[in-house]
Amino acid sequence: MRKKKLEMILSNLEDMADPKPELEQYATPSELVSSILMEALSRGDIEGRKVCELGCGSAPFAIGAWLLGASEVLGIDLDEQAVRTAKNNIERTRRTIEDHPKGEIEFMVHDLNDPIPFRPRFDTVLMNPPFGSQTRYADRPFIKSAMEISSVCYSIHNGNSLPFLERLTQKMEVKLEPLFEYDMDIPHRFHFHSREVEQVRVVVVRFFKE
């Protein structure tokens, strides 16, 4: 599947009707999701692989990985509404794709502050964790969980967070590879937003264990 087609499909996914500011539930732009997925695909981290999206929300990474040929996909989110939206989106995608993939895709409600109960192992994790603007270091449980269940993770972080990520990954004995930066538009979504659109510089990184 070409990047443009993937981006178009993901741009039509349903967003959450009642996003929660304390969970930093922002929609990830389909252009950014597609770019990350294509990078992961080119490195052999998607097709035929077991893939997990942590903090899946409406599940753009999970559904994108499924469309690109992942053998098994699991989306995890602590918010029941998010998981319902994710399930609606995969059913909608199945209806719109004539020859859809045969890989398995499922979703579950779980808080990453607690161990994932059945100790799954994945080849690749994809995620856009909270940046910590509402709760400091909110991305730590995501990074920790990602590297407990997989040896490779693609993740989106605030553009100025690389020094923090470098210190954290050194303690975890995990390698950090910055991939690219991106100016992400965040539309007016919550009561404390003062602008119609806020542009935030983010950095996409790849965590991995050798």
C-alpha positions as CSV (number, residue, x, y, z in Angstrom):
1,M,0.0,0.0,0.0
2,R,1.3,3.4,-0.9
3,K,1.8,6.1,1.7
4,K,-0.9,8.4,0.2
5,K,-3.5,5.7,0.3
6,L,-2.7,4.8,3.8
7,E,-2.8,8.4,4.9
8,M,-6.2,8.9,3.2
9,I,-7.7,5.8,5.0
10,L,-6.3,6.9,8.4
11,S,-7.6,10.5,7.9
12,N,-11.2,9.1,7.8
13,L,-11.0,7.3,11.2
14,E,-13.5,8.5,13.8
15,D,-12.0,10.7,16.5
16,M,-13.0,10.3,20.2
17,A,-16.3,12.2,20.8
18,D,-15.4,13.3,24.4
19,P,-11.6,13.5,24.7
20,K,-10.1,13.8,28.2
21,P,-7.6,16.6,28.9
22,E,-6.0,14.8,31.8
23,L,-5.1,11.9,29.4
24,E,-3.8,14.3,26.8
25,Q,-6.1,12.7,24.2
26,Y,-5.1,14.5,21.0
27,A,-5.6,13.1,17.5
28,T,-2.3,12.2,15.8
29,P,-2.2,13.6,12.3
30,S,-2.6,10.9,9.6
31,E,0.4,12.3,7.7
32,L,2.7,11.8,10.7
33,V,1.3,8.3,11.5
34,S,1.8,7.2,7.9
35,S,5.3,8.6,7.8
36,I,6.2,6.6,11.0
37,L,4.5,3.4,9.7
38,M,6.4,3.6,6.4
39,E,9.7,4.1,8.2
40,A,9.0,1.1,10.4
41,L,7.9,-0.9,7.3
42,S,11.1,-0.1,5.5
43,R,13.1,-1.4,8.5
44,G,11.2,-4.7,8.5
45,D,9.3,-3.9,11.7
46,I,5.7,-4.2,10.5
47,E,5.0,-6.7,7.8
48,G,4.6,-10.2,9.2
49,R,5.3,-8.9,12.7
50,K,3.4,-8.8,16.0
51,V,2.6,-5.2,16.7
52,C,1.2,-3.3,19.6
53,E,-0.1,0.3,19.9
54,L,0.1,1.6,23.5
55,G,-2.4,4.4,24.4
56,C,-4.1,3.6,21.1
57,G,-6.9,6.1,21.3
58,S,-8.8,5.8,18.0
59,A,-6.1,3.3,16.9
60,P,-4.3,4.9,13.9
61,F,-1.1,3.0,14.4
62,A,-2.8,-0.3,15.1
63,I,-5.0,0.0,12.1
64,G,-2.2,1.2,9.9
65,A,0.1,-1.6,10.9
66,W,-2.8,-4.1,10.2
67,L,-3.2,-2.6,6.7
68,L,0.5,-2.9,6.1
69,G,0.5,-6.6,6.8
70,A,1.3,-7.1,10.5
71,S,0.5,-10.7,11.5
72,E,-1.1,-9.7,14.9
73,V,-2.0,-6.3,16.3
74,L,-3.1,-5.3,19.8
75,G,-4.2,-1.8,20.8
76,I,-4.2,-0.9,24.5
77,D,-5.8,2.1,26.2
78,L,-6.9,2.7,29.8
79,D,-10.0,4.6,28.5
80,E,-13.0,2.5,27.6
81,Q,-14.4,5.2,25.3
82,A,-11.1,5.1,23.4
83,V,-11.3,1.3,23.0
84,R,-14.9,1.6,21.8
85,T,-13.8,4.1,19.2
86,A,-10.9,1.9,18.1
87,K,-13.2,-1.0,17.6
88,N,-15.6,1.1,15.6
89,N,-12.7,2.3,13.4
90,I,-11.5,-1.2,12.6
91,E,-15.0,-2.3,11.6
92,R,-15.4,0.8,9.5
93,T,-12.0,0.1,7.8
94,R,-12.9,-3.5,7.1
95,R,-16.1,-2.4,5.4
96,T,-14.3,0.1,3.2
97,I,-11.3,-2.1,2.1
98,E,-12.4,-4.6,-0.5
99,D,-9.4,-7.0,0.0
100,H,-8.5,-6.3,3.6
101,P,-5.6,-8.0,5.4
102,K,-6.0,-11.4,7.1
103,G,-3.9,-10.5,10.2
104,E,-5.6,-10.5,13.6
105,I,-6.4,-7.2,15.4
106,E,-7.8,-6.8,18.9
107,F,-8.1,-4.1,21.5
108,M,-8.1,-4.1,25.3
109,V,-8.6,-1.7,28.3
110,H,-5.6,-1.6,30.5
111,D,-3.7,1.0,32.7
112,L,0.0,0.9,31.9
113,N,0.9,1.8,35.4
114,D,0.1,-1.8,36.1
115,P,1.9,-4.8,34.5
116,I,0.1,-6.1,31.4
117,P,-1.5,-9.2,32.8
118,F,-0.6,-11.9,30.3
119,R,3.0,-10.8,29.6
120,P,2.7,-10.6,25.8
121,R,5.7,-10.3,23.5
122,F,5.6,-8.2,20.4
123,D,8.1,-7.4,17.7
124,T,7.2,-3.7,17.5
125,V,5.5,-1.1,19.6
126,L,4.1,2.1,18.1
127,M,2.8,5.0,20.3
128,N,2.1,8.7,20.8
129,P,2.3,8.9,24.6
130,P,1.2,11.9,26.6
131,F,3.9,14.6,26.7
132,G,3.5,15.3,30.4
133,S,1.9,18.7,30.1
134,Q,-0.9,17.6,32.5
135,T,1.0,15.0,34.5
136,R,4.7,15.3,34.7
137,Y,6.6,12.3,33.2
138,A,3.4,10.8,32.0
139,D,5.3,9.2,29.1
140,R,7.5,7.1,31.4
141,P,5.1,4.2,32.0
142,F,4.7,4.0,28.2
143,I,8.4,3.8,27.5
144,K,8.9,1.3,30.3
145,S,6.0,-0.9,29.1
146,A,7.1,-0.7,25.5
147,M,10.5,-2.0,26.2
148,E,9.2,-4.7,28.5
149,I,7.0,-6.2,25.8
150,S,9.2,-5.6,22.8
151,S,12.7,-4.8,21.6
152,V,11.7,-2.1,19.2
153,C,9.4,1.0,19.7
154,Y,8.6,4.0,17.5
155,S,7.4,6.9,19.6
156,I,6.4,10.6,19.4
157,H,7.7,13.1,22.0
158,N,7.9,16.8,22.7
159,G,10.7,18.3,20.6
160,N,12.8,19.4,23.5
161,S,12.6,16.1,25.4
162,L,15.7,14.4,23.8
163,P,18.0,15.1,26.8
164,F,15.4,13.5,29.1
165,L,14.9,10.5,26.8
166,E,18.7,10.0,26.5
167,R,19.1,9.9,30.3
168,L,16.1,7.6,30.7
169,T,17.1,5.1,28.1
170,Q,20.7,5.0,29.4
171,K,19.3,3.9,32.8
172,M,17.1,1.3,31.1
173,E,20.0,0.1,28.9
174,V,18.0,0.9,25.8
175,K,19.3,2.5,22.6
176,L,17.7,5.7,21.3
177,E,17.7,6.7,17.7
178,P,16.1,10.1,16.7
179,L,14.4,9.7,13.3
180,F,12.9,13.1,12.4
181,E,11.1,16.2,13.7
182,Y,7.7,17.3,12.7
183,D,5.5,20.4,13.3
184,M,2.3,19.0,14.6
185,D,-0.9,21.2,14.5
186,I,-3.0,20.8,17.6
187,P,-6.5,22.3,17.1
188,H,-8.6,24.0,19.8
189,R,-9.8,21.0,21.8
190,F,-10.0,21.8,25.5
191,H,-11.2,24.8,27.5
192,F,-7.7,25.9,28.3
193,H,-6.6,26.3,24.7
194,S,-6.4,29.9,23.7
195,R,-5.7,29.5,20.0
196,E,-7.6,27.9,17.2
197,V,-4.5,25.9,16.3
198,E,-1.3,25.5,18.3
199,Q,1.8,24.2,16.5
200,V,4.1,22.0,18.5
201,R,7.5,20.7,17.4
202,V,7.7,17.0,18.1
203,V,10.5,14.4,17.6
204,V,10.0,10.9,16.4
205,V,12.4,8.4,18.0
206,R,13.1,4.7,17.8
207,F,13.9,2.8,21.0
208,F,15.6,-0.5,20.6
209,K,17.5,-3.2,22.3
210,E,20.5,-4.8,20.6
